[in-house]
Every structure is written in structure tokens, then in C-alpha cells.
Amino acid sequence: MKIIGITGKSGSGKSTLAALLAKKLKCDSINIDKIGHKATDDEKIKNQLCEIFGKQILGESSKIDRKKLGNIVFSNPQKMEILTEITWGYMQEILDEILQKQPPIIILEWALLPVDSKYWKKCDIKILMQADDKERKNKVIERDQISEEYFLKRDAGSIDYTPFEVDYIFQNDYKEETMQKIVNAIEEE
């Protein structure tokens, strides 16, 4: 099994690259952030989060409102760590199930991929996507329909991967031909 890990800040092009690679390599791409979002739908996890952060994190449908929760955790590293501790077990279960199936190639995409996690260590190819901060900010604000203030909070909670060893660092200029060059380089790996 070959595992390709793609990480980088929100809006850097991780999902685009993962989708293009998955199509080219005829494999699955797993967006680990989405697994984390599903974790907050789990009743036990939701109750734990409400107990710690209060019921103000609930939306109208009595589900966790990720923007409300984000406003609390993105500006406080200790609270972010608590959120991670609560959701991490659920996320690991899902990831382990996926990896136990031993697909020939799998892509793991994650904005907050901890470099000390067993998943990062298992990656045969580690890719860091980067993009101009201003362009990235504008894309994320439009895509996620969030304010600049919320983007800045969320971005402050992201990981700086530059000191860590990766196999590829790609600068995304949001041009199709650039992304295709990246896909071709990885396909040859």
C-alpha cells in the first residue's frame, strides 16, 4: 500500500490536488477534516463538547455549529487541544478502518495533519501545498462564506509545516497547468 499525504493551510489547494491525483492514479482520496466534522455529529462527542464549551456551540438544529465552536477554539490553543483530544479517537477509528482495507494507493488530505501522528509517519509521499496568503484568504472567504475575522482566527489555529521534512513543497498559483505539472511529478514517483 502506498500512502500519499497532502497537507497545507486552508485554501492552499489540497482538495484540488487530491481530487486530480485520485483520478489520475485511480485511487481513493480521504479528506480527514471531513471525518473530524462527522465526529462532532456523534452524540457522545457532541455532549462532551457541550459540557466543556457550553450549549452556545449548538446551532438551530441542535447540532454543533462549527463556526460557533471555531470562534472558541481557533483563538485558544488549549481549547483547540481539548477539541482534538475529544474528536481524535473517533477519527482514528475511521482512518484505521480505511487503512486496514489495504488499498494499493490512498491519498490522505488534511489541513491539521499532526507530524507526530502515525498517519503522517506512514505516508510514503508527503506533500505540502502552499499559496499566496492574500489569494488563499480571498478564496477561503468566498468558498466557506466566512468573514475575514473568522478566517484569520481559523488560520491562526493551523500548523506551520515549513520546519518539517516533506518530499514535495508546491506553490499553488491556482492555474490549471501548474496543478497538472504537480500531478505529473507525483505520478512519476
N, C-alpha and C positions, 0 to 999 in steps of 0.2 A: 504494500500500500504506500502510495506517495501522497504526502500531505503538503499542500501549499497554503501558507499563512499570509494573509493580506491585512495590514493594519495601517493606521493613519488617522488623522483628525477628521471630524465630521466634515463632509463636503470635499474631501481630497480626491475622490474618485474610486474608492474601494469597491463599491457595489457595481459600478460600471465595469471595472476591470474584472471583477469576479464573474459577472454575467458573460462577458466576452470570452474569458478563459474557459468557463464551464461549457460554453457552446463549442469552442474550438477543440477542447480536449474530451468532449462528450462525457462529462462527469457532473457530479452534484456540487453545488456551492451552498454552504451553510452560513447564514447571517446570524452570528452568535448574539448580536444585540437584540435581534427579534426573539430569541429564546429567552433572554433576560426580560423582555417586555411581557412574554407569556407567563413568566414566573410570578409577576405581580397580579395575574388573574387567579392564581392558586389561592383558594380560600384561606388556608393556613398561613401562607405568606402575607396575604392581604391583612389578616387580623394582626399578625406580628407588627407589620408596618404601621397600622393604625394605632396600636398600643404604644409604639415608640414615638411616632411623628404626629399623632393626633388624627382625628377624623376629618380635619380640614384638607387632607390629601385625597379625599374621595370626590368624585365628580357627581353629576346629577344621577347617573345610573348606578350609584353605589359601587362603582369600580374605581380603582386607583387612577387618578388623573395624573399622568406622567409629568405634565408641565407644573402642576402644583407641587408634586414630590421633587421635581428637578429644582424648583426655586429654593427648596430647603437644602438639598444635598449638594448641589453644584457649588455653592459658596462656602461649604464647610467640609473639609477633608475628613473629619471624624465621623460626620453623619454619612458621608459617601461610603466610608469604610463599613459602617453599620449596615447600610443598604446592600453592599456587596456581600457581606457575611450572611445576610438573611437569604439572598437570592442565589448565591453561588452553588449550594448543594443541589438545588433543582436544576440549575444549568449544567452542572457536571453529569448528573444522571442522564439527561437528554444527549449530551455530547458523547458520553461513553457508549450509550446505546447505538448511536450513529456509527461510531468508530469500530465497534465490535462487529459490524457487518463486513468489515474489511473491504471497502470498495477499492478498486485499483488506484484511483486518483480521487482525492476530495479537496475542496477548497474551503478553508475556514476564513471568514471575513469578520473582523471585529475591531471596533474603534478603541476599545479598552482592553485589548489582549495583554494580560499581565505577562511580562517576560520571564517571570519565575514560575509560571504555570506549566503543568505537564503538557498542555496542548501546544504552547509555543515551542517547548523543547522537542516535541515530536515532529514539528514542521521540517520537511526536507528542504523546502524553499521558503525563505522569509522575505516578504516584500513590504517595504514602507512606501506608502503613497504620500506625496506632499503636493501642495498647491499654494499659490499666492494667497496670503491671508485675507486680503480685501475681496478678491474674487470668490474665495471659499465662503466667506461670511455672507456675501450677497446671494450666492446660490442656496445656502442653507436657510437663510431667512425666507427666501421665496418658496423653496421646496417644502419647508416644515411650517410655514405660516406662523413664524415667531417674531418677536421683537428683537431689535439689536441688543438690548439689555439682556434678554434671556439667552441669546446666542453667546454673548460674552461670558455669562455665568457658566453655561454648559461647556464652552471651550476651555475655560479655566480649569474645569474638572477633568480635562483629557490628559493623556500621558504624553510626555516628551520622549519619543523613541530615539532621538538622534544619538544619544551616547551608547545605545545598544547595537550589538552586531546583527546586521541583516545581510542578506545576499544581494538584494537589489534595493536601490532608492530611486524612485521615479518621480520626476517633477511633472505634474499634470498641468497642461495648459488648456485643457478642455477642448482640444481639437481631435477629431476622429482619427486622423492619420497618426497622431502621437500615440494614442491609445492602441492602435493597431501595431505599431512598432514595439510597444511594450509586450503585447500578447505574443508577437512573433519571437521576441527574445526569450520569453519564458517557455514557449513551446519547444524551443531548441534545447532547453535544459535537460 
